[in-house]
Amino acid sequence: MHQHSSGFLKAAVLVLFAVSFLVWANEAVAEEPQRKPARPNVVMIVVDDLNDWVGPLEGHPQTRTPYLDTLAARGTTFRNAHCQAPLCNPSRTSALTGLRPTTTGIYGLEPWFRNVEPLKDLVTLPQYFSRNRYRTYGAGKVFHGEEARKSEPAEFDVWGPVASVGAKPEAKLTPPTPNGNHLLMDWGTFPHRDEDKGDYKVSSWAADQIAEMQDDQPFFMAVGFSLPHVPCYATQRWFDLFPENGLTLAPILENDRDDIPDFAWNLHWSLP
């Protein structure tokens, strides 16, 4: 239930703030009919691995996401949406270029699509906004990896904090995991603050940027959050909301993994 971390809740607040800003802008234009209608500002929030465990999608009976519930009540929720690929790089490449993985050929965590000759000049979503006189902002995990920050022409006009887990325990909290005891395969709580999390820094930066904007140029802002991607760390107060002996676990079949071929296991633990 770690999607309730402070950074994520602040993300929801950020969206609501942006929506409120748009309502204010539209009302201001309505009061001055002689002015040209303002182009809307756009805030895109990307949440890694969130799935449907949020109130509006009713994916888990114990989920508490009041800010997302409020936002969904004011807009449209698409209940039959699907990711283009069950992995970061291909799905993000697809969402930001408008091309399926079957077209880009990007199926793994590598390569960065601009290192592929037929794809190097594709116009991404933020570049499209920039070419249409929007000022673009990006922070956190929007593209996969940090190579996007080195691209020319730039993917965003203004870059915010990089994606990060933030505070980590001194050692893994869970027992060793197979095939190398991967550091990402960990979850739990340890003494740290919400302010120490990477997502908190990203959301704070994004909210500050919006609050400080003064000119009339419309903006596109993409804000990417790492949680609930592994490792799944949360501060104690969020764990206390869901005592272990009261959790409702997802139903599983005892033999659910029996038909998974060795290739799939090797792919999972040995991603490029």
N, C-alpha and C positions, 0 to 999 in steps of 0.2 A: 504493500500500500504506500510505497515510497513516493508516489506521484504527488503526495500532499506536502512535500518539502516546501519550505518557505519560498525558495526560488520559483517553484512551479506556481504556487498561489500568487506570487507577485506577477508572474507572467499573465495570469488571468486578469489581474488588476490592470496590467498594462493594456491588454486588449480592450477592456471596458473603458479605460481612459481614452484610448484612441477613438473608440466608437462615440464616446461623449464629445470628443473634440470635433468629430465629423458632424454630429447633430448641431453643435454650436455654430460651426462654420456655415452649415446649410441655412440655419435660422438667420444668421447675419446677412447672408446673400438675399434671403427672402425679404428682409427689411429694406434692402437697397436694390430695387429691381433694375436700376440703371447700370449696375455692375454686371460683368459677365459672370456666369455661374462658375464657382471655384471647382477645380478638379479634385476629386476625393483623395485624401491621403490613404495609404494602404499599409497595414501592419500584418505581416505574415509570421505566425508562430509555428515553429517546428519542434515537436517533442519526440525524442527518440524512443522507440519501443513502447509507446503508450498503449497501443492496442485499443480495446473498447472498454477498459475498466474505468469509465467515467460515468457520472450520473446520467447525462443525456442519452448514452448508448446502452445503459442498463446492463453492462457486461459483468458486474459483480454486485451481489445484494448488499455488501457492506461498504461500498465505496462512498466517500463523502467528498464531493467536489462542488461546493456551493457557488464559487465564482464561475466555473464553467457551466453550471446549471443556469445561472442568471444570464450568461452570455448566450447560451443556446436558446433560451426563451425569447431573446430579442432578435434572433436571426434564423438561419436555416441549417438544420443538421442533416447531413447526407448519411443515411443508414446502410447504404449498399456500396460503400466505397472500399477499394482494395489497393494495397501497395503493389507497385509494379514488379518488385522482386523482394524476397525476404532477406535483404542484406543492404547495408548502408550505401555503399558506393553506387551500385546499379540503380537503386530506387531513387536516390537523390539526383543522380545524373539524369534520370528519366523525368523527374518532376520539374527540374530546373531548365531542361532543354525542350521538353514536350515530345521526346522521342522514346519509344519503347526500348527495353534492353535488347529485344530481337533486332532492332534497327541499329543501335549503337554498338552492339557486340560486347558491352560492358556487363559482365556477370559476377565479377569478384571484387575484392577490396582494392585491387589494382587492375588496370592502370588509371591514373588521373586522365580524364577523357581528352584534355587538351594535348596530351602527349601522343594521341592517336591521330595520325595525319588527316584522315577524312573528317575528323570531328573538331580539329583545333580552332576553326573559325566559327563554330556554332554560337549563336546569340542566346545568352541565357536570360532568364526572367529579369534579374536586376539590370542587366545591360539594356534590355528592351525598354524598361522604365527610364533609364538614364538617357537613352536616345530620344525619348519623348519628353524631355525637359523636367524629369523628376530628379530630385536629389536622393541618392540611394544610400542606405545604411545597412550594415551586416554585422552580426555579433554571434558568438557561440558556434554551435554546430549546425550550419546550413548546408554547405558542401561537405563532402567527406574528406577529412584531412586538412592540412594547412597549405597545400599547394595553391589553392585558390587565391591566397593572399599575395602570391608572386605573379599572378597572371597579368599579361599586357595584351589588349587593353584591360583595365581593372574590372573586376567583377562587381565591386561596390565603390562608390565615391568615398565613403567613410567606413572604416573598420573599427569595431569595438573589441572587447575582450575575446580571447580565444576560448574554445571549448575546453573544459577541464572538469575533472571530478572534484578538485579542490582538496580539502583536508582528507587524509587517509590515515588508517591505523598503522602502527609501527610494523605489524605483521598481519597476515591474513586471519580473519575471524573464523573462517570455516575450515573443516578438515581438508586435507590434500585432495585435489581433484585429478582425474585420470590424465594421461598423456602430457605430463610436464607440470602439473599443479599450477595452471595458468592464473596469473594475478587478477585477471578480470572476473574469474569465477569466485566471487566473494560477496557476502552480504551481512548486514547487521548494524549495530550501533556501537559507538565509542565516544568518549568525551570530546565534543567539538560543537561549534556554534553554526546556526544556519548561515550566518554571514561569512563563514569560512568556505562555503560551497561555491563551486564554479558557476552554477546556475544563478545563485544569488547575485554574483558580480555582474553577470550578463544582463539580468533583468533590471538591476539598479542603473546600469549604464544606459540601457534603452529608455527607461523612464526619464532619466535626466536629459537625454537628448531631446525628447519630445517637449519636456517642460521648458527647455531653453530656446526652442525654435522661435524666431522672430520675423523672418521674412515670409513672403507670399508664395515661395516656390513649393509646390506639392512634394511630398516625400513618399518613398517606398522603403519600409524597414523590415528586414527579415531577422528574426530573433530565434536562435536555435538552442534548445535545452538538451543536456546530455541525459539526465534522469528521465525515465527509469531504466536506461541502459546500464548494464553491469559495469563495474561493481555497484551494488545497490546499498549505499550507506545513507542513513538518515539519523538525525539527532534524536535523543531519547524521548523528547516530548511527543514526537510523531509515532514512535513505537508504542508509547503508553496508551495511545488511543485504541490500539488493537491488541489486547492481551493474547498471548499465544494460545491459551486454552479456549479462546472464544472465536478463533478464526474459522471461517468457512473456506475450505480448500476446494479448488476446482476438481470435478470428478475425473478420474482417469481409469483406463483399463489396465489391469495387472500385466497383460501381455502386449501393451501398446508399442513397445520398442522391439519386439521380437522379429519383426519383418524389415527392420532398417538394415540395409546392406553395409558392409564394411566401408565401402567408398564414402557413404554419407558421414560416417563417424570420422573418417580420416579428413574429409573436407572440413568438418566442423572444427576439429582441433588443429588443423594445419592450413588455415586460410592464408592466402598470399599476402 
